[in-house]
Amino acid sequence: ESDHTLILGWSNRIFPILKELAIAGENQRKPKVVIFSEVAREKMDSEIATRAENLGKLKVITRTGDVSNPADLARANVAGAKSIIILDSDESGDAVIVSTVLSVKSLNANPNTRIIAEVDDPHTAEALESATNGRVISVRSHDIIARVTAQASRQPGLTAVVLDLLDFDGDEIYFHTVPALAGKTYGDALLAFNEASVIGIVDDKGVTSINPSMKTKLTATTKMIAIASDDDKVIYTGVREDLENKKFKAGAPIVRKAEHILVIGWSSMGRSVISELAAYLPKGSSVHIVAQNKFVDPAELASLKFGTVKMSYASVNGDIDELIAAASAKRYNEVIILGYRNAISEAEADAQTMLTMLQMNMLFEAQGNNVEPTRLVAEILDSRKVELARVAAADDLVVSDNLAALLIAQVSENPGLAPVFEDLFDAEGAAINVKPIEHYAPLGKEIDFAELVAIARAHGDSAIGYRVASDASNDGSTGVRMNPAKTTVFKPAAGDTLVVIGNIE
């Protein structure tokens, strides 16, 4: 095979990756994927048949061998691959990833062949990219899942926005040079496309900036980074001078009060999630962790410290009375349910998570137990369980294998997206935010999206959509309107939010 996508290694991310590559390959003549791993070929074929059905015309070929051995790897035609994805097996860690990168380099010296490596350690990721002159693009799945889980707990609808950006269905991110914008500013560009939402630029030196200063000057060769339903929808419709000259009064700053979070379940992911949350939680905030002692050592919970956040924990047996005691002890702002990913199998962890979701919703509905209804965010490890999890009901579901897979698939098809996602999902810089609509516009008064974009611009934000609370179902994914036309009119109501790219408040 040649001109194929080569996947090295095996993990649960492989199935959603194949599904996304199948969608991306719909417009290609003969899309091909070769999977090379130490797993027996019969097992790979069987699992793909049951977990990644309906791949359309995507041809999938499996081979068994040692991914870190160049002699074995030569059978996968590394030199003929258009892109190479190296997966973390979840057990072997970064050492095997580094060895595999070296094997790939020994067989493919073409600097244009993109290599996407899933890496856990940020120092390893930086070293790989530096040592290969940027040829290796690192994806830190663990960090991204933690970041999205943390932010989803604070911002209803955020998960749906992230998935819309990352999958190959719906709106995607495109790069366009627009000479007509030469001499204009980034702020001007935000309103210059009726059917596309601008989120950043690539300057003449090739540097990617997401939500740069509104005063940033553009040239004839500046690439605009925009969200659109298709490549041909990024059409320049002119600077909106009617809105350029209008003065908008920015709304009052969002005042955040101390937040109290209940975490049920624990794993290494929990430490990362709370670390992300701690950076944004106001003074006086607290996190209480409830974990079953048969899965988690109480000593691990006792040693947790995250800045000024007050930490407490309960090591329990799993009885419903223990859950009632924890949930009724305080008025919580959010409940986060994490899978016991380090202690039991993926299937068992998801089953435990869904049971906890059902129990919490039962407690929310019951009378007289002092458990108040609270926003519920749950982590699901296997994307096949999503529909079942929605029956159990959560405000937001963070589907771990899907989230990482979508990111990997996008970057393998378009390496230019790597710095965009790095900026969006990095702890520093711009981020996707879902903010109360009243921060930007009065409630009950019709407004078109162009005016909302202009108001957001006055705040230093790039608006990309909004969420209608009354349309949101129990999974939290509906109600989001990504990249509406600038002429779209809607009437903001209490609970509605504006989706923007900007600094986290």
Secondary structure in CASP SS format (residue, H / E / C, confidence):
PFRMAT SS
TARGET T0000
AUTHOR 0000-0000-0000
METHOD secondary structure of the structure
MODEL  1
E C 1.00
S C 1.00
D C 1.00
H C 1.00
T E 1.00
L E 1.00
I E 1.00
L E 1.00
G C 1.00
W C 1.00
S C 1.00
N C 1.00
R C 1.00
I H 1.00
F H 1.00
P H 1.00
I H 1.00
L H 1.00
K H 1.00
E H 1.00
L H 1.00
A H 1.00
I H 1.00
A H 1.00
G H 1.00
E H 1.00
N H 1.00
Q C 1.00
R C 1.00
K C 1.00
P C 1.00
K E 1.00
V E 1.00
V E 1.00
I E 1.00
F E 1.00
S E 1.00
E C 1.00
V C 1.00
A C 1.00
R H 1.00
E H 1.00
K H 1.00
M H 1.00
D H 1.00
S H 1.00
E H 1.00
I H 1.00
A H 1.00
T H 1.00
R H 1.00
A C 1.00
E C 1.00
N C 1.00
L C 1.00
G C 1.00
K C 1.00
L C 1.00
K E 1.00
V E 1.00
I E 1.00
T E 1.00
R E 1.00
T E 1.00
G C 1.00
D C 1.00
V C 1.00
S C 1.00
N C 1.00
P H 1.00
A H 1.00
D H 1.00
L H 1.00
A H 1.00
R H 1.00
A H 1.00
N C 1.00
V H 1.00
A H 1.00
G H 1.00
A C 1.00
K C 1.00
S E 1.00
I E 1.00
I E 1.00
I E 1.00
L C 1.00
D C 1.00
S C 1.00
D C 1.00
E C 1.00
S C 1.00
G C 1.00
D H 1.00
A H 1.00
V H 1.00
I H 1.00
V H 1.00
S H 1.00
T H 1.00
V H 1.00
L H 1.00
S H 1.00
V H 1.00
K H 1.00
S H 1.00
L H 1.00
N C 1.00
A C 1.00
N C 1.00
P C 1.00
N C 1.00
T C 1.00
R E 1.00
I E 1.00
I E 1.00
A E 1.00
E E 1.00
V C 1.00
D C 1.00
D C 1.00
P H 1.00
H H 1.00
T H 1.00
A H 1.00
E H 1.00
A H 1.00
L H 1.00
E H 1.00
S H 1.00
A H 1.00
T C 1.00
N C 1.00
G C 1.00
R C 1.00
V E 1.00
I E 1.00
S E 1.00
V E 1.00
R C 1.00
S H 1.00
H H 1.00
D H 1.00
I H 1.00
I H 1.00
A H 1.00
R H 1.00
V H 1.00
T H 1.00
A H 1.00
Q H 1.00
A H 1.00
S H 1.00
R H 1.00
Q C 1.00
P C 1.00
G C 1.00
L H 1.00
T H 1.00
A H 1.00
V H 1.00
V H 1.00
L H 1.00
D H 1.00
L H 1.00
L H 1.00
D C 1.00
F C 1.00
D C 1.00
G C 1.00
D C 1.00
E E 1.00
I E 1.00
Y E 1.00
F E 1.00
H E 1.00
T E 1.00
V C 1.00
P H 1.00
A H 1.00
L H 1.00
A C 1.00
G C 1.00
K C 1.00
T E 1.00
Y H 1.00
G H 1.00
D H 1.00
A H 1.00
L C 1.00
L C 1.00
A C 1.00
F C 1.00
N C 1.00
E C 1.00
A C 1.00
S E 1.00
V E 1.00
I E 1.00
G E 1.00
I E 1.00
V E 1.00
D C 1.00
D C 1.00
K C 1.00
G C 1.00
V C 1.00
T E 1.00
S E 1.00
I E 1.00
N C 1.00
P C 1.00
S C 1.00
M C 1.00
K C 1.00
T C 1.00
K E 1.00
L C 1.00
T C 1.00
A C 1.00
T C 1.00
T C 1.00
K E 1.00
M E 1.00
I E 1.00
A E 1.00
I E 1.00
A E 1.00
S C 1.00
D C 1.00
D H 1.00
D H 1.00
K H 1.00
V C 1.00
I C 1.00
Y C 1.00
T C 1.00
G C 1.00
V C 1.00
R C 1.00
E H 1.00
D H 1.00
L H 1.00
E H 1.00
N C 1.00
K C 1.00
K C 1.00
F C 1.00
K C 1.00
A C 1.00
G C 1.00
A C 1.00
P C 1.00
I C 1.00
V C 1.00
R C 1.00
K C 1.00
A C 1.00
E C 1.00
H E 1.00
I E 1.00
L E 1.00
V E 1.00
I E 1.00
G C 1.00
W C 1.00
S C 1.00
S H 1.00
M H 1.00
G H 1.00
R H 1.00
S H 1.00
V H 1.00
I H 1.00
S H 1.00
E H 1.00
L H 1.00
A H 1.00
A C 1.00
Y C 1.00
L C 1.00
P C 1.00
K C 1.00
G C 1.00
S C 1.00
S E 1.00
V E 1.00
H E 1.00
I E 1.00
V E 1.00
A E 1.00
Q E 1.00
N C 1.00
K C 1.00
F C 1.00
V C 1.00
D C 1.00
P H 1.00
A H 1.00
E H 1.00
L H 1.00
A H 1.00
S C 1.00
L C 1.00
K C 1.00
F E 1.00
G C 1.00
T C 1.00
V E 1.00
K E 1.00
M E 1.00
S E 1.00
Y E 1.00
A E 1.00
S E 1.00
V E 1.00
N C 1.00
G C 1.00
D C 1.00
I H 1.00
D H 1.00
E H 1.00
L H 1.00
I H 1.00
A H 1.00
A H 1.00
A H 1.00
S H 1.00
A C 1.00
K C 1.00
R C 1.00
Y C 1.00
N C 1.00
E E 1.00
V E 1.00
I E 1.00
I E 1.00
L C 1.00
G C 1.00
Y C 1.00
R C 1.00
N C 1.00
A C 1.00
I C 1.00
S C 1.00
E H 1.00
A H 1.00
E H 1.00
A H 1.00
D H 1.00
A H 1.00
Q H 1.00
T H 1.00
M H 1.00
L H 1.00
T H 1.00
M H 1.00
L H 1.00
Q H 1.00
M H 1.00
N H 1.00
M H 1.00
L H 1.00
F H 1.00
E H 1.00
A C 1.00
Q C 1.00
G C 1.00
N C 1.00
N C 1.00
V C 1.00
E C 1.00
P C 1.00
T C 1.00
R E 1.00
L E 1.00
V E 1.00
A E 1.00
E E 1.00
I E 1.00
L C 1.00
D C 1.00
S H 1.00
R H 1.00
K H 1.00
V H 1.00
E H 1.00
L H 1.00
A H 1.00
R H 1.00
V H 1.00
A H 1.00
A C 1.00
A C 1.00
D C 1.00
D E 1.00
L E 1.00
V E 1.00
V E 1.00
S H 1.00
D H 1.00
N H 1.00
L H 1.00
A H 1.00
A H 1.00
L H 1.00
L H 1.00
I H 1.00
A H 1.00
Q H 1.00
V H 1.00
S H 1.00
E H 1.00
N C 1.00
P H 1.00
G H 1.00
L H 1.00
A H 1.00
P H 1.00
V H 1.00
F H 1.00
E H 1.00
D H 1.00
L H 1.00
F H 1.00
D C 1.00
A C 1.00
E C 1.00
G C 1.00
A C 1.00
A E 1.00
I E 1.00
N E 1.00
V E 1.00
K E 1.00
P E 1.00
I H 1.00
E H 1.00
H H 1.00
Y C 1.00
A C 1.00
P C 1.00
L C 1.00
G C 1.00
K C 1.00
E C 1.00
I E 1.00
D E 1.00
F H 1.00
A H 1.00
E H 1.00
L H 1.00
V H 1.00
A H 1.00
I H 1.00
A H 1.00
R H 1.00
A H 1.00
H C 1.00
G C 1.00
D C 1.00
S E 1.00
A E 1.00
I E 1.00
G E 1.00
Y E 1.00
R E 1.00
V C 1.00
A H 1.00
S H 1.00
D H 1.00
A C 1.00
S C 1.00
N C 1.00
D C 1.00
G C 1.00
S C 1.00
T C 1.00
G C 1.00
V E 1.00
R E 1.00
M E 1.00
N C 1.00
P C 1.00
A C 1.00
K C 1.00
T C 1.00
T C 1.00
V E 1.00
F E 1.00
K C 1.00
P C 1.00
A C 1.00
A C 1.00
G C 1.00
D C 1.00
T E 1.00
L E 1.00
V E 1.00
V E 1.00
I E 1.00
G E 1.00
N C 1.00
I C 1.00
E C 1.00
END
